[in-house]
């Protein structure tokens, strides 16, 4: 392992030892507090454009398998951990984390003081940084970090969406899948995790996946009974074409949005979004449902949120994050809309909010009975 370094745009330096690709990369530096699931995190398209640090002390224990990836490639720009497991072991493992990162040409550092890095980001906010596996002139690297474009300036959704529409067919039988008649829907792929499609299929949906730039009328041409907007990377306000499509679709069919999709629906209905100081990323975020008082432990990965003080008439908050009071769910008083900021498909867990996919099915059936 060579001596590498992470240099933030404010000049803070975090040394480490390189165990991934030797390539130098820049991105927004963020942290994730999940205790497990590093393969799902690495392959989540919502992390495109970001260098991710894990707060869990040791990583790589169970290697890498063929079942857990949430897309067809590693999506993060770089990876930062405290301790790398020297002896990965699991019955599903097919290779080590080191081999996985090197093959994908993703730089990574271990022996990073991730506690200090996390505290710094919590204090100063998420910021751009450069991960240099070979080290180098830290002042020059800080200049590179400061001059790099912000995520709002990059079409990240365009980089991760599917190139053409396709019908989703699960590769294997999905445990707990609903039998009986199925409901056709279309799903806008803004950077969709694979398990979202699995859970939609399990809830009884036949899903046609659409590229992010698909116009509303094209989405309606196949006569779906519902519309879904997925998670994805970047600033929702930069997704003007997707917001335009969502604005044309709400009120015509029941709509479900997750994470970026939740923010897109908010913007389509006239709400505003804002950037969080350091975002929510982890599998342990408590969310309170305001109607029932029930608390869910949720998986989250987002850096933006819907502004509760700038909601248009008809739109109301349904759920709140108990850590900081930010919006975790919205609904419309008249139109059939289900939208949550967190990830009910989990991957990695928890599974508290799995039933939301059945809630979407019930929303469609109830809407059709009333129409």
Buried (B, 14 or more C-beta within 10 A) or exposed (E): EEBBBBBBBBEBBBBBBBBBBEBBBBBBBBBBBBBBBBBBBBBBBBBBBBBBBBBBEEBBBBBBBEEBBBBEEBBBBBBBBBBBBEEBEEEEBEBBBBBBBBEBEBBBBBBBBBEEBBEBBEEBBBBBBBBBBEBBEBEEBBBBBBEBEBBEEBBBBBBBBBEEBEEBEEEEEBEEEBEEEBBBBBBBBBBBBBBBBBBBBBBBBBBBBBBBBBBBEBBBEEEBBBBBBBBBBBBBBBBEBBBBBBBBBBBEBBBBBBBBBBBBBBBBBEBBBEBBEBBBBBBBBBBBBEEEEEEBBBBBBBBBBBBBEEBEEEBEBBBBBBEEEBBBBBBBEEBBBBBBBBBBBBBBBBBBBBEBBBBBBEBBBEBBEEE
